[in-house]
């Protein structure tokens, strides 16, 4: 799932070297943190958060096999 988030983010941003994805796993959920360059933050979030919502939807759909709740957090 981290690789999926990284591929999507790299396609959206102007500075793909600054994309960092980390994963924290708890007993019933997985938290994926996405960090991008400050100037690319708007491209990852999108107007009214549409792109961020789409990323979260795709990741949740791919996580159905693991039967855990997945949270994608876009960090400043």
N, CA, C and O atoms as CSV, one atom per row, in Angstrom:
chain,resi,resn,atom,element,x,y,z
A,1,UNK,N,N,0.811,-1.197,0.000
A,1,UNK,CA,C,0.000,0.000,0.000
A,1,UNK,C,C,0.857,1.264,0.000
A,1,UNK,O,O,0.490,2.266,-0.613
A,2,UNK,N,N,2.000,1.215,0.690
A,2,UNK,CA,C,2.869,2.389,0.692
A,2,UNK,C,C,3.372,2.669,-0.715
A,2,UNK,O,O,3.484,3.824,-1.125
A,3,UNK,N,N,3.671,1.612,-1.446
A,3,UNK,CA,C,4.170,1.777,-2.816
A,3,UNK,C,C,3.094,2.402,-3.703
A,3,UNK,O,O,3.398,3.230,-4.561
A,4,UNK,N,N,1.854,2.012,-3.500
A,4,UNK,CA,C,0.740,2.583,-4.258
A,4,UNK,C,C,0.621,4.081,-3.993
A,4,UNK,O,O,0.467,4.863,-4.932
A,5,UNK,N,N,0.691,4.487,-2.737
A,5,UNK,CA,C,0.617,5.904,-2.385
A,5,UNK,C,C,1.791,6.661,-2.991
A,5,UNK,O,O,1.624,7.774,-3.489
A,6,UNK,N,N,2.973,6.062,-2.952
A,6,UNK,CA,C,4.163,6.717,-3.500
A,6,UNK,C,C,4.049,6.911,-5.015
A,6,UNK,O,O,4.413,7.968,-5.529
A,7,UNK,N,N,3.554,5.910,-5.726
A,7,UNK,CA,C,3.402,6.012,-7.184
A,7,UNK,C,C,2.391,7.100,-7.539
A,7,UNK,O,O,2.625,7.889,-8.455
A,8,UNK,N,N,1.278,7.147,-6.825
A,8,UNK,CA,C,0.260,8.165,-7.097
A,8,UNK,C,C,0.820,9.557,-6.816
A,8,UNK,O,O,0.649,10.473,-7.620
A,9,UNK,N,N,1.491,9.716,-5.670
A,9,UNK,CA,C,2.040,11.023,-5.304
A,9,UNK,C,C,3.110,11.469,-6.291
A,9,UNK,O,O,3.154,12.639,-6.669
A,10,UNK,N,N,3.974,10.548,-6.712
A,10,UNK,CA,C,5.024,10.910,-7.672
A,10,UNK,C,C,4.436,11.398,-8.989
A,10,UNK,O,O,5.012,12.270,-9.638
A,11,UNK,N,N,3.305,10.850,-9.386
A,11,UNK,CA,C,2.666,11.270,-10.633
A,11,UNK,C,C,2.057,12.665,-10.515
A,11,UNK,O,O,1.887,13.353,-11.521
A,12,UNK,N,N,1.730,13.082,-9.304
A,12,UNK,CA,C,1.053,14.363,-9.112
A,12,UNK,C,C,1.996,15.545,-8.897
A,12,UNK,O,O,1.678,16.664,-9.300
A,13,UNK,N,N,3.136,15.318,-8.276
A,13,UNK,CA,C,3.987,16.426,-7.820
A,13,UNK,C,C,5.042,16.819,-8.859
A,13,UNK,O,O,5.335,16.066,-9.788
A,14,UNK,N,N,5.602,18.016,-8.677
A,14,UNK,CA,C,6.703,18.485,-9.522
A,14,UNK,C,C,8.054,18.047,-8.983
A,14,UNK,O,O,9.030,17.991,-9.730
A,15,UNK,N,N,8.120,17.736,-7.692
A,15,UNK,CA,C,9.367,17.383,-7.034
A,15,UNK,C,C,9.254,15.968,-6.440
A,15,UNK,O,O,9.085,15.830,-5.228
A,16,UNK,N,N,9.344,14.920,-7.268
A,16,UNK,CA,C,9.133,13.553,-6.758
A,16,UNK,C,C,10.209,13.074,-5.795
A,16,UNK,O,O,9.989,12.106,-5.068
A,17,UNK,N,N,11.386,13.738,-5.772
A,17,UNK,CA,C,12.426,13.321,-4.836
A,17,UNK,C,C,12.028,13.610,-3.396
A,17,UNK,O,O,12.533,12.966,-2.477
A,18,UNK,N,N,11.136,14.565,-3.186
A,18,UNK,CA,C,10.735,14.965,-1.842
A,18,UNK,C,C,9.599,14.109,-1.277
A,18,UNK,O,O,9.216,14.286,-0.120
A,19,UNK,N,N,9.061,13.198,-2.063
A,19,UNK,CA,C,7.951,12.361,-1.594
A,19,UNK,C,C,8.479,11.310,-0.626
A,19,UNK,O,O,9.405,10.562,-0.940
A,20,UNK,N,N,7.871,11.270,0.555
A,20,UNK,CA,C,8.222,10.275,1.566
A,20,UNK,C,C,6.950,9.615,2.062
A,20,UNK,O,O,5.965,10.288,2.368
A,21,UNK,N,N,6.978,8.295,2.139
A,21,UNK,CA,C,5.832,7.540,2.623
A,21,UNK,C,C,6.304,6.645,3.758
A,21,UNK,O,O,7.291,5.923,3.625
A,22,UNK,N,N,5.586,6.701,4.879
A,22,UNK,CA,C,5.917,5.833,6.003
A,22,UNK,C,C,4.656,5.118,6.472
A,22,UNK,O,O,3.536,5.560,6.215
A,23,UNK,N,N,4.865,4.009,7.164
A,23,UNK,CA,C,3.738,3.170,7.595
A,23,UNK,C,C,3.863,2.882,9.086
A,23,UNK,O,O,4.929,2.510,9.577
A,24,UNK,N,N,2.757,3.060,9.793
A,24,UNK,CA,C,2.667,2.693,11.200
A,24,UNK,C,C,1.527,1.696,11.330
A,24,UNK,O,O,0.430,1.914,10.816
A,25,UNK,N,N,1.802,0.610,12.018
A,25,UNK,CA,C,0.785,-0.427,12.124
A,25,UNK,C,C,0.374,-0.600,13.572
A,25,UNK,O,O,1.215,-0.784,14.452
A,26,UNK,N,N,-0.923,-0.539,13.811
A,26,UNK,CA,C,-1.485,-0.805,15.128
A,26,UNK,C,C,-2.311,-2.072,15.017
A,26,UNK,O,O,-2.374,-2.677,13.948
A,27,UNK,N,N,-2.936,-2.476,16.093
A,27,UNK,CA,C,-3.604,-3.778,16.103
A,27,UNK,C,C,-4.721,-3.916,15.071
A,27,UNK,O,O,-4.860,-4.967,14.446
A,28,UNK,N,N,-5.521,-2.858,14.889
A,28,UNK,CA,C,-6.642,-2.979,13.957
A,28,UNK,C,C,-6.616,-1.959,12.827
A,28,UNK,O,O,-7.564,-1.874,12.047
A,29,UNK,N,N,-5.532,-1.179,12.733
A,29,UNK,CA,C,-5.469,-0.191,11.655
A,29,UNK,C,C,-4.038,0.038,11.205
A,29,UNK,O,O,-3.079,-0.240,11.925
A,30,UNK,N,N,-3.929,0.553,9.994
A,30,UNK,CA,C,-2.648,0.903,9.388
A,30,UNK,C,C,-2.709,2.389,9.055
A,30,UNK,O,O,-3.656,2.857,8.424
A,31,UNK,N,N,-1.681,3.126,9.489
A,31,UNK,CA,C,-1.611,4.553,9.190
A,31,UNK,C,C,-0.468,4.773,8.208
A,31,UNK,O,O,0.684,4.443,8.493
A,32,UNK,N,N,-0.797,5.332,7.054
A,32,UNK,CA,C,0.197,5.636,6.030
A,32,UNK,C,C,0.343,7.157,5.991
A,32,UNK,O,O,-0.620,7.876,5.721
A,33,UNK,N,N,1.564,7.640,6.267
A,33,UNK,CA,C,1.824,9.075,6.253
A,33,UNK,C,C,2.523,9.449,4.952
A,33,UNK,O,O,3.499,8.815,4.550
A,34,UNK,N,N,2.012,10.479,4.307
A,34,UNK,CA,C,2.567,10.980,3.052
A,34,UNK,C,C,3.119,12.379,3.289
A,34,UNK,O,O,2.408,13.264,3.764
A,35,UNK,N,N,4.386,12.570,2.957
A,35,UNK,CA,C,5.024,13.880,3.054
A,35,UNK,C,C,5.500,14.289,1.664
A,35,UNK,O,O,6.125,13.505,0.949
A,36,UNK,N,N,5.192,15.536,1.294
A,36,UNK,CA,C,5.640,16.078,0.010
A,36,UNK,C,C,6.246,17.458,0.266
A,36,UNK,O,O,6.128,18.001,1.364
A,37,UNK,N,N,6.887,18.011,-0.741
A,37,UNK,CA,C,7.447,19.357,-0.643
A,37,UNK,C,C,6.306,20.355,-0.422
A,37,UNK,O,O,5.205,20.154,-0.934
A,38,UNK,N,N,6.558,21.423,0.331
A,38,UNK,CA,C,5.486,22.404,0.615
A,38,UNK,C,C,4.819,22.981,-0.633
A,38,UNK,O,O,3.617,23.246,-0.630
A,39,UNK,N,N,5.590,23.172,-1.687
A,39,UNK,CA,C,4.990,23.736,-2.908
A,39,UNK,C,C,4.121,22.725,-3.659
A,39,UNK,O,O,3.346,23.117,-4.532
A,40,UNK,N,N,4.231,21.446,-3.341
A,40,UNK,CA,C,3.417,20.414,-3.981
A,40,UNK,C,C,2.205,20.004,-3.153
A,40,UNK,O,O,1.412,19.170,-3.590
A,41,UNK,N,N,2.054,20.575,-1.972
A,41,UNK,CA,C,0.963,20.182,-1.077
A,41,UNK,C,C,-0.404,20.392,-1.732
A,41,UNK,O,O,-1.286,19.543,-1.604
A,42,UNK,N,N,-0.584,21.499,-2.423
A,42,UNK,CA,C,-1.862,21.776,-3.076
A,42,UNK,C,C,-2.196,20.783,-4.175
A,42,UNK,O,O,-3.368,20.487,-4.409
A,43,UNK,N,N,-1.187,20.272,-4.846
A,43,UNK,CA,C,-1.414,19.303,-5.916
A,43,UNK,C,C,-1.854,17.954,-5.369
A,43,UNK,O,O,-2.614,17.234,-6.016
A,44,UNK,N,N,-1.379,17.614,-4.179
A,44,UNK,CA,C,-1.739,16.332,-3.574
A,44,UNK,C,C,-3.116,16.413,-2.920
A,44,UNK,O,O,-3.859,15.432,-2.907
A,45,UNK,N,N,-3.456,17.582,-2.377
A,45,UNK,CA,C,-4.757,17.732,-1.717
A,45,UNK,C,C,-5.854,18.004,-2.744
A,45,UNK,O,O,-6.933,17.416,-2.665
A,46,UNK,N,N,-5.592,18.883,-3.699
A,46,UNK,CA,C,-6.570,19.183,-4.737
A,46,UNK,C,C,-7.627,20.172,-4.275
A,46,UNK,O,O,-7.692,20.523,-3.097
A,47,UNK,N,N,-8.445,20.613,-5.205
A,47,UNK,CA,C,-9.517,21.540,-4.876
A,47,UNK,C,C,-10.534,20.847,-3.980
A,47,UNK,O,O,-11.049,19.777,-4.305
A,48,UNK,N,N,-10.808,21.481,-2.850
A,48,UNK,CA,C,-11.761,20.971,-1.854
A,48,UNK,C,C,-11.406,19.557,-1.396
A,48,UNK,O,O,-12.280,18.813,-0.951
A,49,UNK,N,N,-10.131,19.183,-1.504
A,49,UNK,CA,C,-9.683,17.889,-1.006
A,49,UNK,C,C,-10.059,16.705,-1.870
A,49,UNK,O,O,-10.037,15.566,-1.405
A,50,UNK,N,N,-10.400,16.954,-3.114
A,50,UNK,CA,C,-10.864,15.867,-3.983
A,50,UNK,C,C,-9.784,14.843,-4.294
A,50,UNK,O,O,-10.054,13.642,-4.293
A,51,UNK,N,N,-8.571,15.297,-4.558
A,51,UNK,CA,C,-7.497,14.359,-4.893
A,51,UNK,C,C,-7.116,13.545,-3.667
A,51,UNK,O,O,-6.898,12.338,-3.771
A,52,UNK,N,N,-7.031,14.193,-2.498
A,52,UNK,CA,C,-6.728,13.473,-1.257
A,52,UNK,C,C,-7.798,12.426,-0.974
A,52,UNK,O,O,-7.480,11.310,-0.563
A,53,UNK,N,N,-9.046,12.772,-1.187
A,53,UNK,CA,C,-10.144,11.822,-0.976
A,53,UNK,C,C,-10.038,10.650,-1.949
A,53,UNK,O,O,-10.297,9.506,-1.575
A,54,UNK,N,N,-9.657,10.932,-3.199
A,54,UNK,CA,C,-9.513,9.864,-4.188
A,54,UNK,C,C,-8.362,8.931,-3.827
A,54,UNK,O,O,-8.480,7.716,-3.982
A,55,UNK,N,N,-7.246,9.489,-3.347
A,55,UNK,CA,C,-6.112,8.656,-2.920
A,55,UNK,C,C,-6.553,7.742,-1.783
A,55,UNK,O,O,-6.257,6.547,-1.793
A,56,UNK,N,N,-7.258,8.301,-0.806
A,56,UNK,CA,C,-7.726,7.498,0.332
A,56,UNK,C,C,-8.680,6.392,-0.122
A,56,UNK,O,O,-8.628,5.278,0.400
A,57,UNK,N,N,-9.538,6.686,-1.075
A,57,UNK,CA,C,-10.482,5.685,-1.577
A,57,UNK,C,C,-9.762,4.539,-2.269
A,57,UNK,O,O,-10.092,3.374,-2.046
A,58,UNK,N,N,-8.786,4.856,-3.104
A,58,UNK,CA,C,-8.038,3.814,-3.824
A,58,UNK,C,C,-7.259,2.936,-2.843
A,58,UNK,O,O,-7.231,1.714,-2.984
A,59,UNK,N,N,-6.634,3.560,-1.860
A,59,UNK,CA,C,-5.853,2.795,-0.885
A,59,UNK,C,C,-6.776,1.910,-0.043
A,59,UNK,O,O,-6.453,0.754,0.232
A,60,UNK,N,N,-7.920,2.454,0.362
A,60,UNK,CA,C,-8.872,1.641,1.133
A,60,UNK,C,C,-9.353,0.446,0.324
A,60,UNK,O,O,-9.518,-0.649,0.862
A,61,UNK,N,N,-9.578,0.654,-0.960
A,61,UNK,CA,C,-10.030,-0.442,-1.813
A,61,UNK,C,C,-8.959,-1.515,-1.943
A,61,UNK,O,O,-9.274,-2.704,-1.985
A,62,UNK,N,N,-7.697,-1.107,-2.006
A,62,UNK,CA,C,-6.623,-2.093,-2.123
A,62,UNK,C,C,-6.345,-2.791,-0.795
A,62,UNK,O,O,-5.709,-3.845,-0.772
A,63,UNK,N,N,-6.809,-2.221,0.295
A,63,UNK,CA,C,-6.543,-2.787,1.622
A,63,UNK,C,C,-7.612,-3.763,2.076
A,63,UNK,O,O,-7.520,-4.287,3.186
A,64,UNK,N,N,-8.606,-4.021,1.272
A,64,UNK,CA,C,-9.677,-4.913,1.706
A,64,UNK,C,C,-9.173,-6.327,1.960
A,64,UNK,O,O,-9.780,-7.072,2.730
A,65,UNK,N,N,-8.081,-6.699,1.327
A,65,UNK,CA,C,-7.519,-8.041,1.539
A,65,UNK,C,C,-6.980,-8.218,2.953
A,65,UNK,O,O,-7.050,-9.313,3.511
A,66,UNK,N,N,-6.444,-7.150,3.534
A,66,UNK,CA,C,-5.842,-7.250,4.863
A,66,UNK,C,C,-6.866,-7.143,5.988
A,66,UNK,O,O,-6.542,-7.436,7.138
A,67,UNK,N,N,-8.076,-6.734,5.685
A,67,UNK,CA,C,-9.159,-6.589,6.635
A,67,UNK,C,C,-8.770,-5.729,7.829
A,67,UNK,O,O,-9.096,-6.045,8.974
A,68,UNK,N,N,-8.069,-4.638,7.545
A,68,UNK,CA,C,-7.729,-3.646,8.552
A,68,UNK,C,C,-8.150,-2.282,8.028
A,68,UNK,O,O,-8.239,-2.069,6.819
A,69,UNK,N,N,-8.407,-1.368,8.942
A,69,UNK,CA,C,-8.748,-0.011,8.546
A,69,UNK,C,C,-7.458,0.706,8.144
A,69,UNK,O,O,-6.454,0.625,8.851
A,70,UNK,N,N,-7.488,1.399,7.022
A,70,UNK,CA,C,-6.310,2.110,6.526
A,70,UNK,C,C,-6.599,3.601,6.541
A,70,UNK,O,O,-7.628,4.054,6.040
A,71,UNK,N,N,-5.676,4.357,7.125
A,71,UNK,CA,C,-5.789,5.801,7.192
A,71,UNK,C,C,-4.603,6.393,6.438
A,71,UNK,O,O,-3.452,6.080,6.741
A,72,UNK,N,N,-4.884,7.251,5.451
A,72,UNK,CA,C,-3.836,7.956,4.724
A,72,UNK,C,C,-3.802,9.375,5.274
A,72,UNK,O,O,-4.777,10.120,5.170
A,73,UNK,N,N,-2.675,9.734,5.856
A,73,UNK,CA,C,-2.512,11.040,6.486
A,73,UNK,C,C,-1.501,11.843,5.676
A,73,UNK,O,O,-0.366,11.404,5.489
A,74,UNK,N,N,-1.906,13.014,5.195
A,74,UNK,CA,C,-1.006,13.886,4.445
A,74,UNK,C,C,-0.438,14.894,5.440
A,74,UNK,O,O,-1.159,15.736,5.975
A,75,UNK,N,N,0.878,14.790,5.677
A,75,UNK,CA,C,1.541,15.556,6.729
A,75,UNK,C,C,2.282,16.746,6.137
A,75,UNK,O,O,2.886,16.644,5.069
A,76,UNK,N,N,2.232,17.877,6.840
A,76,UNK,CA,C,2.978,19.070,6.414
A,76,UNK,C,C,4.455,18.850,6.506
A,76,UNK,O,O,5.234,19.749,6.187
